[in-house]
Amino acid sequence: MATRTAKLQFQSLEDFLSRWKQEIAQGSVFIDSTSAPKDLAPEFKLDIGLPLGMRIGPFQCQIVHRGADGSVGCRIPEISGEAQKGVEALFK
C-alpha cells in the first residue's frame, strides 16, 4: 500500500526560509531521495519539520516528477491561510 505522508525536516530556520521563498511559497517542493518514501502515493500530505520541534503543515501535495534516484518534484495546490500566517511570523 502506498505511503500517504512524508516529512521534510529542516536543520536550520535559515534553510527553511530560503526554500520557502524559492519553492514552497510558489506552490512547489523538491523532496530528495533520503526524505521521500519509496512507495509515496501520487497525492500525499507533507509535514515540514523545523528546528526546536516546530512544525508546519500538513500540506496536500501532488507528485509531478519522480527521479530515477527516488527524489520527487511536487506541486502544492494550496497553502492554508493558517500555515501562511505561521510562516509570515517567522519573517518578522
PyMOL Python script that loads the backbone (N, CA, C, O; Angstrom):
from pymol import cmd

cmd.read_pdbstr("""\
ATOM      1  N   MET A   1       0.849  -1.177   0.000  1.00  0.00           N
ATOM      2  CA  MET A   1       0.000   0.000   0.000  1.00  0.00           C
ATOM      3  C   MET A   1       0.902   1.250   0.000  1.00  0.00           C
ATOM      4  O   MET A   1       1.916   1.291   0.696  1.00  0.00           O
ATOM      5  N   ALA A   2       0.532   2.228  -0.760  1.00  0.00           N
ATOM      6  CA  ALA A   2       1.334   3.443  -0.916  1.00  0.00           C
ATOM      7  C   ALA A   2       1.316   4.291   0.353  1.00  0.00           C
ATOM      8  O   ALA A   2       0.311   4.355   1.061  1.00  0.00           O
ATOM      9  N   THR A   3       2.438   4.933   0.622  1.00  0.00           N
ATOM     10  CA  THR A   3       2.562   5.834   1.753  1.00  0.00           C
ATOM     11  C   THR A   3       1.881   7.155   1.404  1.00  0.00           C
ATOM     12  O   THR A   3       2.094   7.705   0.324  1.00  0.00           O
ATOM     13  N   ARG A   4       1.071   7.652   2.314  1.00  0.00           N
ATOM     14  CA  ARG A   4       0.303   8.871   2.043  1.00  0.00           C
ATOM     15  C   ARG A   4       0.788  10.085   2.819  1.00  0.00           C
ATOM     16  O   ARG A   4       0.152  11.138   2.794  1.00  0.00           O
ATOM     17  N   THR A   5       1.927   9.935   3.514  1.00  0.00           N
ATOM     18  CA  THR A   5       2.504  11.069   4.240  1.00  0.00           C
ATOM     19  C   THR A   5       4.020  11.091   4.048  1.00  0.00           C
ATOM     20  O   THR A   5       4.653  10.054   3.852  1.00  0.00           O
ATOM     21  N   ALA A   6       4.577  12.281   4.109  1.00  0.00           N
ATOM     22  CA  ALA A   6       6.024  12.449   4.049  1.00  0.00           C
ATOM     23  C   ALA A   6       6.385  13.621   4.945  1.00  0.00           C
ATOM     24  O   ALA A   6       5.556  14.488   5.219  1.00  0.00           O
ATOM     25  N   LYS A   7       7.635  13.637   5.399  1.00  0.00           N
ATOM     26  CA  LYS A   7       8.111  14.730   6.243  1.00  0.00           C
ATOM     27  C   LYS A   7       9.395  15.282   5.662  1.00  0.00           C
ATOM     28  O   LYS A   7      10.307  14.538   5.301  1.00  0.00           O
ATOM     29  N   LEU A   8       9.448  16.580   5.579  1.00  0.00           N
ATOM     30  CA  LEU A   8      10.647  17.275   5.132  1.00  0.00           C
ATOM     31  C   LEU A   8      11.203  18.010   6.346  1.00  0.00           C
ATOM     32  O   LEU A   8      10.596  18.966   6.829  1.00  0.00           O
ATOM     33  N   GLN A   9      12.344  17.570   6.834  1.00  0.00           N
ATOM     34  CA  GLN A   9      12.930  18.124   8.058  1.00  0.00           C
ATOM     35  C   GLN A   9      14.036  19.114   7.717  1.00  0.00           C
ATOM     36  O   GLN A   9      14.933  18.808   6.932  1.00  0.00           O
ATOM     37  N   PHE A  10      13.966  20.303   8.311  1.00  0.00           N
ATOM     38  CA  PHE A  10      14.989  21.323   8.132  1.00  0.00           C
ATOM     39  C   PHE A  10      15.802  21.430   9.409  1.00  0.00           C
ATOM     40  O   PHE A  10      15.243  21.492  10.503  1.00  0.00           O
ATOM     41  N   GLN A  11      17.119  21.452   9.273  1.00  0.00           N
ATOM     42  CA  GLN A  11      18.006  21.547  10.425  1.00  0.00           C
ATOM     43  C   GLN A  11      18.201  22.982  10.893  1.00  0.00           C
ATOM     44  O   GLN A  11      18.571  23.219  12.043  1.00  0.00           O
ATOM     45  N   SER A  12      17.949  23.945   9.997  1.00  0.00           N
ATOM     46  CA  SER A  12      18.077  25.350  10.405  1.00  0.00           C
ATOM     47  C   SER A  12      16.912  26.159   9.840  1.00  0.00           C
ATOM     48  O   SER A  12      16.365  25.851   8.781  1.00  0.00           O
ATOM     49  N   LEU A  13      16.560  27.183  10.571  1.00  0.00           N
ATOM     50  CA  LEU A  13      15.493  28.071  10.133  1.00  0.00           C
ATOM     51  C   LEU A  13      15.892  28.800   8.858  1.00  0.00           C
ATOM     52  O   LEU A  13      15.049  29.077   8.005  1.00  0.00           O
ATOM     53  N   GLU A  14      17.162  29.106   8.730  1.00  0.00           N
ATOM     54  CA  GLU A  14      17.675  29.779   7.536  1.00  0.00           C
ATOM     55  C   GLU A  14      17.438  28.927   6.278  1.00  0.00           C
ATOM     56  O   GLU A  14      17.016  29.449   5.246  1.00  0.00           O
ATOM     57  N   ASP A  15      17.709  27.622   6.367  1.00  0.00           N
ATOM     58  CA  ASP A  15      17.471  26.727   5.227  1.00  0.00           C
ATOM     59  C   ASP A  15      15.991  26.693   4.861  1.00  0.00           C
ATOM     60  O   ASP A  15      15.632  26.738   3.684  1.00  0.00           O
ATOM     61  N   PHE A  16      15.137  26.613   5.879  1.00  0.00           N
ATOM     62  CA  PHE A  16      13.701  26.590   5.625  1.00  0.00           C
ATOM     63  C   PHE A  16      13.237  27.868   4.944  1.00  0.00           C
ATOM     64  O   PHE A  16      12.525  27.814   3.942  1.00  0.00           O
ATOM     65  N   LEU A  17      13.639  29.029   5.486  1.00  0.00           N
ATOM     66  CA  LEU A  17      13.183  30.309   4.930  1.00  0.00           C
ATOM     67  C   LEU A  17      13.631  30.474   3.484  1.00  0.00           C
ATOM     68  O   LEU A  17      12.897  31.018   2.659  1.00  0.00           O
ATOM     69  N   SER A  18      14.833  30.006   3.178  1.00  0.00           N
ATOM     70  CA  SER A  18      15.329  30.067   1.807  1.00  0.00           C
ATOM     71  C   SER A  18      14.465  29.206   0.879  1.00  0.00           C
ATOM     72  O   SER A  18      14.052  29.656  -0.190  1.00  0.00           O
ATOM     73  N   ARG A  19      14.200  27.978   1.294  1.00  0.00           N
ATOM     74  CA  ARG A  19      13.369  27.081   0.472  1.00  0.00           C
ATOM     75  C   ARG A  19      11.932  27.577   0.392  1.00  0.00           C
ATOM     76  O   ARG A  19      11.264  27.397  -0.627  1.00  0.00           O
ATOM     77  N   TRP A  20      11.456  28.202   1.468  1.00  0.00           N
ATOM     78  CA  TRP A  20      10.086  28.725   1.452  1.00  0.00           C
ATOM     79  C   TRP A  20       9.962  29.790   0.366  1.00  0.00           C
ATOM     80  O   TRP A  20       9.033  29.751  -0.441  1.00  0.00           O
ATOM     81  N   LYS A  21      10.883  30.729   0.345  1.00  0.00           N
ATOM     82  CA  LYS A  21      10.828  31.819  -0.632  1.00  0.00           C
ATOM     83  C   LYS A  21      11.001  31.304  -2.059  1.00  0.00           C
ATOM     84  O   LYS A  21      10.300  31.746  -2.970  1.00  0.00           O
ATOM     85  N   GLN A  22      11.935  30.371  -2.255  1.00  0.00           N
ATOM     86  CA  GLN A  22      12.269  29.905  -3.600  1.00  0.00           C
ATOM     87  C   GLN A  22      11.299  28.873  -4.156  1.00  0.00           C
ATOM     88  O   GLN A  22      11.073  28.839  -5.366  1.00  0.00           O
ATOM     89  N   GLU A  23      10.724  28.037  -3.310  1.00  0.00           N
ATOM     90  CA  GLU A  23       9.914  26.918  -3.796  1.00  0.00           C
ATOM     91  C   GLU A  23       8.512  26.872  -3.206  1.00  0.00           C
ATOM     92  O   GLU A  23       7.516  27.035  -3.910  1.00  0.00           O
ATOM     93  N   ILE A  24       8.458  26.648  -1.905  1.00  0.00           N
ATOM     94  CA  ILE A  24       7.205  26.273  -1.263  1.00  0.00           C
ATOM     95  C   ILE A  24       6.139  27.355  -1.408  1.00  0.00           C
ATOM     96  O   ILE A  24       4.991  27.043  -1.725  1.00  0.00           O
ATOM     97  N   ALA A  25       6.492  28.609  -1.184  1.00  0.00           N
ATOM     98  CA  ALA A  25       5.522  29.700  -1.324  1.00  0.00           C
ATOM     99  C   ALA A  25       5.024  29.825  -2.761  1.00  0.00           C
ATOM    100  O   ALA A  25       3.950  30.373  -3.008  1.00  0.00           O
ATOM    101  N   GLN A  26       5.809  29.315  -3.704  1.00  0.00           N
ATOM    102  CA  GLN A  26       5.423  29.347  -5.119  1.00  0.00           C
ATOM    103  C   GLN A  26       4.582  28.138  -5.516  1.00  0.00           C
ATOM    104  O   GLN A  26       4.168  28.023  -6.669  1.00  0.00           O
ATOM    105  N   GLY A  27       4.326  27.232  -4.563  1.00  0.00           N
ATOM    106  CA  GLY A  27       3.466  26.081  -4.844  1.00  0.00           C
ATOM    107  C   GLY A  27       4.195  24.844  -5.314  1.00  0.00           C
ATOM    108  O   GLY A  27       3.587  23.971  -5.934  1.00  0.00           O
ATOM    109  N   SER A  28       5.494  24.745  -5.032  1.00  0.00           N
ATOM    110  CA  SER A  28       6.221  23.545  -5.429  1.00  0.00           C
ATOM    111  C   SER A  28       7.238  23.174  -4.354  1.00  0.00           C
ATOM    112  O   SER A  28       7.632  24.007  -3.538  1.00  0.00           O
ATOM    113  N   VAL A  29       7.652  21.924  -4.370  1.00  0.00           N
ATOM    114  CA  VAL A  29       8.664  21.471  -3.422  1.00  0.00           C
ATOM    115  C   VAL A  29       9.386  20.263  -4.015  1.00  0.00           C
ATOM    116  O   VAL A  29       8.775  19.402  -4.647  1.00  0.00           O
ATOM    117  N   PHE A  30      10.688  20.221  -3.799  1.00  0.00           N
ATOM    118  CA  PHE A  30      11.513  19.094  -4.203  1.00  0.00           C
ATOM    119  C   PHE A  30      11.868  18.324  -2.937  1.00  0.00           C
ATOM    120  O   PHE A  30      12.325  18.907  -1.954  1.00  0.00           O
ATOM    121  N   ILE A  31      11.655  17.019  -2.967  1.00  0.00           N
ATOM    122  CA  ILE A  31      11.985  16.171  -1.828  1.00  0.00           C
ATOM    123  C   ILE A  31      13.043  15.182  -2.290  1.00  0.00           C
ATOM    124  O   ILE A  31      12.810  14.396  -3.209  1.00  0.00           O
ATOM    125  N   ASP A  32      14.205  15.225  -1.652  1.00  0.00           N
ATOM    126  CA  ASP A  32      15.291  14.343  -2.089  1.00  0.00           C
ATOM    127  C   ASP A  32      15.011  12.886  -1.722  1.00  0.00           C
ATOM    128  O   ASP A  32      14.093  12.587  -0.959  1.00  0.00           O
ATOM    129  N   SER A  33      15.810  11.999  -2.277  1.00  0.00           N
ATOM    130  CA  SER A  33      15.570  10.567  -2.128  1.00  0.00           C
ATOM    131  C   SER A  33      15.714  10.083  -0.690  1.00  0.00           C
ATOM    132  O   SER A  33      15.149   9.048  -0.338  1.00  0.00           O
ATOM    133  N   THR A  34      16.450  10.797   0.144  1.00  0.00           N
ATOM    134  CA  THR A  34      16.580  10.364   1.535  1.00  0.00           C
ATOM    135  C   THR A  34      15.349  10.726   2.364  1.00  0.00           C
ATOM    136  O   THR A  34      15.121  10.125   3.413  1.00  0.00           O
ATOM    137  N   SER A  35      14.557  11.691   1.914  1.00  0.00           N
ATOM    138  CA  SER A  35      13.359  12.119   2.644  1.00  0.00           C
ATOM    139  C   SER A  35      12.066  11.572   2.057  1.00  0.00           C
ATOM    140  O   SER A  35      11.056  11.505   2.756  1.00  0.00           O
ATOM    141  N   ALA A  36      12.078  11.181   0.793  1.00  0.00           N
ATOM    142  CA  ALA A  36      10.861  10.697   0.133  1.00  0.00           C
ATOM    143  C   ALA A  36      10.735   9.185   0.284  1.00  0.00           C
ATOM    144  O   ALA A  36      11.623   8.445  -0.141  1.00  0.00           O
ATOM    145  N   PRO A  37       9.638   8.717   0.887  1.00  0.00           N
ATOM    146  CA  PRO A  37       9.429   7.265   0.959  1.00  0.00           C
ATOM    147  C   PRO A  37       9.374   6.669  -0.450  1.00  0.00           C
ATOM    148  O   PRO A  37       8.836   7.291  -1.366  1.00  0.00           O
ATOM    149  N   LYS A  38       9.919   5.485  -0.622  1.00  0.00           N
ATOM    150  CA  LYS A  38       9.978   4.862  -1.948  1.00  0.00           C
ATOM    151  C   LYS A  38       8.593   4.604  -2.538  1.00  0.00           C
ATOM    152  O   LYS A  38       8.415   4.655  -3.755  1.00  0.00           O
ATOM    153  N   ASP A  39       7.615   4.327  -1.680  1.00  0.00           N
ATOM    154  CA  ASP A  39       6.275   3.998  -2.157  1.00  0.00           C
ATOM    155  C   ASP A  39       5.287   5.156  -1.965  1.00  0.00           C
ATOM    156  O   ASP A  39       4.103   4.931  -1.710  1.00  0.00           O
ATOM    157  N   LEU A  40       5.775   6.380  -2.088  1.00  0.00           N
ATOM    158  CA  LEU A  40       4.950   7.571  -1.872  1.00  0.00           C
ATOM    159  C   LEU A  40       3.828   7.643  -2.913  1.00  0.00           C
ATOM    160  O   LEU A  40       4.065   7.521  -4.115  1.00  0.00           O
ATOM    161  N   ALA A  41       2.607   7.843  -2.423  1.00  0.00           N
ATOM    162  CA  ALA A  41       1.421   7.917  -3.285  1.00  0.00           C
ATOM    163  C   ALA A  41       1.479   9.168  -4.165  1.00  0.00           C
ATOM    164  O   ALA A  41       2.141  10.143  -3.810  1.00  0.00           O
ATOM    165  N   PRO A  42       0.791   9.146  -5.309  1.00  0.00           N
ATOM    166  CA  PRO A  42       0.763  10.314  -6.202  1.00  0.00           C
ATOM    167  C   PRO A  42       0.238  11.578  -5.518  1.00  0.00           C
ATOM    168  O   PRO A  42       0.661  12.685  -5.851  1.00  0.00           O
ATOM    169  N   GLU A  43      -0.685  11.415  -4.563  1.00  0.00           N
ATOM    170  CA  GLU A  43      -1.170  12.526  -3.740  1.00  0.00           C
ATOM    171  C   GLU A  43      -0.913  12.156  -2.289  1.00  0.00           C
ATOM    172  O   GLU A  43      -1.250  11.056  -1.853  1.00  0.00           O
ATOM    173  N   PHE A  44      -0.316  13.075  -1.543  1.00  0.00           N
ATOM    174  CA  PHE A  44       0.052  12.783  -0.161  1.00  0.00           C
ATOM    175  C   PHE A  44       0.058  14.063   0.655  1.00  0.00           C
ATOM    176  O   PHE A  44      -0.056  15.163   0.114  1.00  0.00           O
ATOM    177  N   LYS A  45       0.191  13.904   1.962  1.00  0.00           N
ATOM    178  CA  LYS A  45       0.288  15.055   2.860  1.00  0.00           C
ATOM    179  C   LYS A  45       1.737  15.200   3.303  1.00  0.00           C
ATOM    180  O   LYS A  45       2.393  14.226   3.670  1.00  0.00           O
ATOM    181  N   LEU A  46       2.219  16.436   3.259  1.00  0.00           N
ATOM    182  CA  LEU A  46       3.598  16.747   3.620  1.00  0.00           C
ATOM    183  C   LEU A  46       3.633  17.580   4.892  1.00  0.00           C
ATOM    184  O   LEU A  46       3.000  18.632   4.981  1.00  0.00           O
ATOM    185  N   ASP A  47       4.383  17.093   5.875  1.00  0.00           N
ATOM    186  CA  ASP A  47       4.664  17.854   7.086  1.00  0.00           C
ATOM    187  C   ASP A  47       6.062  18.438   6.946  1.00  0.00           C
ATOM    188  O   ASP A  47       6.974  17.781   6.443  1.00  0.00           O
ATOM    189  N   ILE A  48       6.220  19.665   7.392  1.00  0.00           N
ATOM    190  CA  ILE A  48       7.529  20.306   7.374  1.00  0.00           C
ATOM    191  C   ILE A  48       7.975  20.486   8.815  1.00  0.00           C
ATOM    192  O   ILE A  48       7.313  21.160   9.605  1.00  0.00           O
ATOM    193  N   GLY A  49       9.110  19.875   9.147  1.00  0.00           N
ATOM    194  CA  GLY A  49       9.668  19.976  10.489  1.00  0.00           C
ATOM    195  C   GLY A  49      10.731  21.054  10.547  1.00  0.00           C
ATOM    196  O   GLY A  49      11.615  21.125   9.693  1.00  0.00           O
ATOM    197  N   LEU A  50      10.633  21.888  11.564  1.00  0.00           N
ATOM    198  CA  LEU A  50      11.575  22.987  11.755  1.00  0.00           C
ATOM    199  C   LEU A  50      12.372  22.753  13.033  1.00  0.00           C
ATOM    200  O   LEU A  50      11.995  21.917  13.854  1.00  0.00           O
ATOM    201  N   PRO A  51      13.467  23.480  13.206  1.00  0.00           N
ATOM    202  CA  PRO A  51      14.240  23.336  14.442  1.00  0.00           C
ATOM    203  C   PRO A  51      13.381  23.613  15.685  1.00  0.00           C
ATOM    204  O   PRO A  51      12.349  24.281  15.614  1.00  0.00           O
ATOM    205  N   LEU A  52      13.831  23.091  16.799  1.00  0.00           N
ATOM    206  CA  LEU A  52      13.174  23.258  18.098  1.00  0.00           C
ATOM    207  C   LEU A  52      11.784  22.625  18.152  1.00  0.00           C
ATOM    208  O   LEU A  52      10.935  23.039  18.941  1.00  0.00           O
ATOM    209  N   GLY A  53      11.562  21.617  17.306  1.00  0.00           N
ATOM    210  CA  GLY A  53      10.304  20.874  17.346  1.00  0.00           C
ATOM    211  C   GLY A  53       9.115  21.566  16.722  1.00  0.00           C
ATOM    212  O   GLY A  53       7.989  21.086  16.855  1.00  0.00           O
ATOM    213  N   MET A  54       9.330  22.678  16.045  1.00  0.00           N
ATOM    214  CA  MET A  54       8.213  23.363  15.378  1.00  0.00           C
ATOM    215  C   MET A  54       7.815  22.592  14.126  1.00  0.00           C
ATOM    216  O   MET A  54       8.625  21.866  13.549  1.00  0.00           O
ATOM    217  N   ARG A  55       6.570  22.753  13.717  1.00  0.00           N
ATOM    218  CA  ARG A  55       6.043  22.018  12.561  1.00  0.00           C
ATOM    219  C   ARG A  55       5.088  22.915  11.795  1.00  0.00           C
ATOM    220  O   ARG A  55       4.352  23.706  12.385  1.00  0.00           O
ATOM    221  N   ILE A  56       5.106  22.785  10.474  1.00  0.00           N
ATOM    222  CA  ILE A  56       4.157  23.482   9.610  1.00  0.00           C
ATOM    223  C   ILE A  56       3.516  22.421   8.718  1.00  0.00           C
ATOM    224  O   ILE A  56       4.196  21.545   8.185  1.00  0.00           O
ATOM    225  N   GLY A  57       2.223  22.514   8.571  1.00  0.00           N
ATOM    226  CA  GLY A  57       1.529  21.568   7.709  1.00  0.00           C
ATOM    227  C   GLY A  57       0.428  20.858   8.470  1.00  0.00           C
ATOM    228  O   GLY A  57       0.102  21.232   9.597  1.00  0.00           O
ATOM    229  N   PRO A  58      -0.130  19.861   7.874  1.00  0.00           N
ATOM    230  CA  PRO A  58       0.302  19.231   6.629  1.00  0.00           C
ATOM    231  C   PRO A  58      -0.199  19.982   5.398  1.00  0.00           C
ATOM    232  O   PRO A  58      -1.226  20.660   5.432  1.00  0.00           O
ATOM    233  N   PHE A  59       0.550  19.840   4.319  1.00  0.00           N
ATOM    234  CA  PHE A  59       0.194  20.392   3.017  1.00  0.00           C
ATOM    235  C   PHE A  59      -0.209  19.242   2.112  1.00  0.00           C
ATOM    236  O   PHE A  59       0.443  18.198   2.105  1.00  0.00           O
ATOM    237  N   GLN A  60      -1.266  19.423   1.358  1.00  0.00           N
ATOM    238  CA  GLN A  60      -1.644  18.435   0.348  1.00  0.00           C
ATOM    239  C   GLN A  60      -0.701  18.618  -0.842  1.00  0.00           C
ATOM    240  O   GLN A  60      -0.562  19.732  -1.347  1.00  0.00           O
ATOM    241  N   CYS A  61      -0.056  17.552  -1.294  1.00  0.00           N
ATOM    242  CA  CYS A  61       0.897  17.625  -2.408  1.00  0.00           C
ATOM    243  C   CYS A  61       0.548  16.613  -3.487  1.00  0.00           C
ATOM    244  O   CYS A  61      -0.079  15.585  -3.228  1.00  0.00           O
ATOM    245  N   GLN A  62       0.969  16.930  -4.697  1.00  0.00           N
ATOM    246  CA  GLN A  62       0.801  16.034  -5.843  1.00  0.00           C
ATOM    247  C   GLN A  62       2.151  15.871  -6.523  1.00  0.00           C
ATOM    248  O   GLN A  62       2.817  16.853  -6.850  1.00  0.00           O
ATOM    249  N   ILE A  63       2.546  14.624  -6.733  1.00  0.00           N
ATOM    250  CA  ILE A  63       3.821  14.366  -7.397  1.00  0.00           C
ATOM    251  C   ILE A  63       3.680  14.672  -8.885  1.00  0.00           C
ATOM    252  O   ILE A  63       2.749  14.201  -9.538  1.00  0.00           O
ATOM    253  N   VAL A  64       4.610  15.464  -9.414  1.00  0.00           N
ATOM    254  CA  VAL A  64       4.621  15.772 -10.838  1.00  0.00           C
ATOM    255  C   VAL A  64       5.828  15.149 -11.538  1.00  0.00           C
ATOM    256  O   VAL A  64       5.854  15.037 -12.763  1.00  0.00           O
ATOM    257  N   HIS A  65       6.831  14.744 -10.746  1.00  0.00           N
ATOM    258  CA  HIS A  65       8.011  14.105 -11.327  1.00  0.00           C
ATOM    259  C   HIS A  65       8.660  13.181 -10.303  1.00  0.00           C
ATOM    260  O   HIS A  65       8.844  13.552  -9.144  1.00  0.00           O
ATOM    261  N   ARG A  66       9.003  11.978 -10.743  1.00  0.00           N
ATOM    262  CA  ARG A  66       9.755  11.041  -9.909  1.00  0.00           C
ATOM    263  C   ARG A  66      11.123  10.851 -10.552  1.00  0.00           C
ATOM    264  O   ARG A  66      11.225  10.430 -11.704  1.00  0.00           O
ATOM    265  N   GLY A  67      12.170  11.165  -9.798  1.00  0.00           N
ATOM    266  CA  GLY A  67      13.522  10.999 -10.297  1.00  0.00           C
ATOM    267  C   GLY A  67      13.970   9.549 -10.192  1.00  0.00           C
ATOM    268  O   GLY A  67      13.452   8.792  -9.372  1.00  0.00           O
ATOM    269  N   ALA A  68      14.922   9.168 -11.016  1.00  0.00           N
ATOM    270  CA  ALA A  68      15.446   7.800 -11.003  1.00  0.00           C
ATOM    271  C   ALA A  68      16.091   7.464  -9.657  1.00  0.00           C
ATOM    272  O   ALA A  68      16.155   6.297  -9.272  1.00  0.00           O
ATOM    273  N   ASP A  69      16.568   8.485  -8.945  1.00  0.00           N
ATOM    274  CA  ASP A  69      17.220   8.265  -7.646  1.00  0.00           C
ATOM    275  C   ASP A  69      16.232   8.186  -6.480  1.00  0.00           C
ATOM    276  O   ASP A  69      16.646   7.999  -5.336  1.00  0.00           O
ATOM    277  N   GLY A  70      14.920   8.329  -6.758  1.00  0.00           N
ATOM    278  CA  GLY A  70      13.905   8.276  -5.704  1.00  0.00           C
ATOM    279  C   GLY A  70      13.424   9.628  -5.234  1.00  0.00           C
ATOM    280  O   GLY A  70      12.523   9.708  -4.399  1.00  0.00           O
ATOM    281  N   SER A  71      14.009  10.696  -5.755  1.00  0.00           N
ATOM    282  CA  SER A  71      13.553  12.036  -5.397  1.00  0.00           C
ATOM    283  C   SER A  71      12.224  12.327  -6.097  1.00  0.00           C
ATOM    284  O   SER A  71      11.878  11.674  -7.081  1.00  0.00           O
ATOM    285  N   VAL A  72      11.487  13.308  -5.584  1.00  0.00           N
ATOM    286  CA  VAL A  72      10.213  13.676  -6.206  1.00  0.00           C
ATOM    287  C   VAL A  72      10.081  15.197  -6.288  1.00  0.00           C
ATOM    288  O   VAL A  72      10.492  15.924  -5.384  1.00  0.00           O
ATOM    289  N   GLY A  73       9.507  15.648  -7.374  1.00  0.00           N
ATOM    290  CA  GLY A  73       9.128  17.039  -7.536  1.00  0.00           C
ATOM    291  C   GLY A  73       7.625  17.105  -7.357  1.00  0.00           C
ATOM    292  O   GLY A  73       6.893  16.325  -7.965  1.00  0.00           O
ATOM    293  N   CYS A  74       7.158  18.022  -6.533  1.00  0.00           N
ATOM    294  CA  CYS A  74       5.743  18.057  -6.177  1.00  0.00           C
ATOM    295  C   CYS A  74       5.141  19.441  -6.358  1.00  0.00           C
ATOM    296  O   CYS A  74       5.825  20.463  -6.320  1.00  0.00           O
ATOM    297  N   ARG A  75       3.853  19.422  -6.554  1.00  0.00           N
ATOM    298  CA  ARG A  75       3.058  20.638  -6.641  1.00  0.00           C
ATOM    299  C   ARG A  75       2.241  20.727  -5.358  1.00  0.00           C
ATOM    300  O   ARG A  75       1.703  19.727  -4.884  1.00  0.00           O
ATOM    301  N   ILE A  76       2.155  21.924  -4.806  1.00  0.00           N
ATOM    302  CA  ILE A  76       1.316  22.180  -3.639  1.00  0.00           C
ATOM    303  C   ILE A  76       0.144  23.030  -4.131  1.00  0.00           C
ATOM    304  O   ILE A  76       0.300  24.237  -4.317  1.00  0.00           O
ATOM    305  N   PRO A  77      -1.025  22.423  -4.345  1.00  0.00           N
ATOM    306  CA  PRO A  77      -2.145  23.175  -4.915  1.00  0.00           C
ATOM    307  C   PRO A  77      -2.589  24.377  -4.077  1.00  0.00           C
ATOM    308  O   PRO A  77      -2.999  25.402  -4.621  1.00  0.00           O
ATOM    309  N   GLU A  78      -2.503  24.243  -2.749  1.00  0.00           N
ATOM    310  CA  GLU A  78      -2.979  25.331  -1.893  1.00  0.00           C
ATOM    311  C   GLU A  78      -2.237  25.311  -0.564  1.00  0.00           C
ATOM    312  O   GLU A  78      -2.025  24.253   0.030  1.00  0.00           O
ATOM    313  N   ILE A  79      -1.850  26.485  -0.112  1.00  0.00           N
ATOM    314  CA  ILE A  79      -1.251  26.636   1.207  1.00  0.00           C
ATOM    315  C   ILE A  79      -2.289  27.326   2.074  1.00  0.00           C
ATOM    316  O   ILE A  79      -2.724  28.435   1.766  1.00  0.00           O
ATOM    317  N   SER A  80      -2.689  26.672   3.161  1.00  0.00           N
ATOM    318  CA  SER A  80      -3.755  27.204   4.005  1.00  0.00           C
ATOM    319  C   SER A  80      -3.363  28.556   4.597  1.00  0.00           C
ATOM    320  O   SER A  80      -2.182  28.860   4.768  1.00  0.00           O
ATOM    321  N   GLY A  81      -4.366  29.348   4.900  1.00  0.00           N
ATOM    322  CA  GLY A  81      -4.137  30.665   5.491  1.00  0.00           C
ATOM    323  C   GLY A  81      -3.409  30.571   6.820  1.00  0.00           C
ATOM    324  O   GLY A  81      -2.571  31.417   7.133  1.00  0.00           O
ATOM    325  N   GLU A  82      -3.725  29.540   7.608  1.00  0.00           N
ATOM    326  CA  GLU A  82      -3.081  29.361   8.909  1.00  0.00           C
ATOM    327  C   GLU A  82      -1.587  29.077   8.745  1.00  0.00           C
ATOM    328  O   GLU A  82      -0.763  29.630   9.474  1.00  0.00           O
ATOM    329  N   ALA A  83      -1.243  28.219   7.793  1.00  0.00           N
ATOM    330  CA  ALA A  83       0.171  27.916   7.542  1.00  0.00           C
ATOM    331  C   ALA A  83       0.892  29.161   7.034  1.00  0.00           C
ATOM    332  O   ALA A  83       2.018  29.440   7.448  1.00  0.00           O
ATOM    333  N   GLN A  84       0.257  29.898   6.153  1.00  0.00           N
ATOM    334  CA  GLN A  84       0.852  31.120   5.608  1.00  0.00           C
ATOM    335  C   GLN A  84       1.132  32.125   6.723  1.00  0.00           C
ATOM    336  O   GLN A  84       2.199  32.739   6.748  1.00  0.00           O
ATOM    337  N   LYS A  85       0.181  32.298   7.649  1.00  0.00           N
ATOM    338  CA  LYS A  85       0.374  33.233   8.758  1.00  0.00           C
ATOM    339  C   LYS A  85       1.530  32.785   9.652  1.00  0.00           C
ATOM    340  O   LYS A  85       2.320  33.611  10.108  1.00  0.00           O
ATOM    341  N   GLY A  86       1.626  31.495   9.899  1.00  0.00           N
ATOM    342  CA  GLY A  86       2.707  30.978  10.727  1.00  0.00           C
ATOM    343  C   GLY A  86       4.069  31.255  10.125  1.00  0.00           C
ATOM    344  O   GLY A  86       5.009  31.606  10.839  1.00  0.00           O
ATOM    345  N   VAL A  87       4.181  31.099   8.827  1.00  0.00           N
ATOM    346  CA  VAL A  87       5.459  31.356   8.153  1.00  0.00           C
ATOM    347  C   VAL A  87       5.754  32.842   8.123  1.00  0.00           C
ATOM    348  O   VAL A  87       6.894  33.251   8.340  1.00  0.00           O
ATOM    349  N   GLU A  88       4.755  33.650   7.861  1.00  0.00           N
ATOM    350  CA  GLU A  88       4.965  35.095   7.841  1.00  0.00           C
ATOM    351  C   GLU A  88       5.471  35.598   9.194  1.00  0.00           C
ATOM    352  O   GLU A  88       6.253  36.548   9.250  1.00  0.00           O
ATOM    353  N   ALA A  89       5.034  34.971  10.273  1.00  0.00           N
ATOM    354  CA  ALA A  89       5.500  35.361  11.616  1.00  0.00           C
ATOM    355  C   ALA A  89       7.003  35.075  11.761  1.00  0.00           C
ATOM    356  O   ALA A  89       7.695  35.785  12.490  1.00  0.00           O
ATOM    357  N   LEU A  90       7.504  34.061  11.086  1.00  0.00           N
ATOM    358  CA  LEU A  90       8.935  33.745  11.136  1.00  0.00           C
ATOM    359  C   LEU A  90       9.783  34.814  10.446  1.00  0.00           C
ATOM    360  O   LEU A  90      10.948  35.005  10.796  1.00  0.00           O
ATOM    361  N   PHE A  91       9.203  35.507   9.469  1.00  0.00           N
ATOM    362  CA  PHE A  91       9.930  36.532   8.729  1.00  0.00           C
ATOM    363  C   PHE A  91      10.026  37.850   9.491  1.00  0.00           C
ATOM    364  O   PHE A  91      10.823  38.716   9.133  1.00  0.00           O
ATOM    365  N   LYS A  92       9.231  38.003  10.524  1.00  0.00           N
ATOM    366  CA  LYS A  92       9.212  39.268  11.287  1.00  0.00           C
ATOM    367  C   LYS A  92      10.330  39.324  12.283  1.00  0.00           C
ATOM    368  O   LYS A  92      10.464  40.311  13.007  1.00  0.00           O
TER     369      LYS A  92
END
""", "prot")
cmd.dss("prot")
cmd.show_as("cartoon", "prot")
cmd.util.cbc("prot")
cmd.orient("prot")
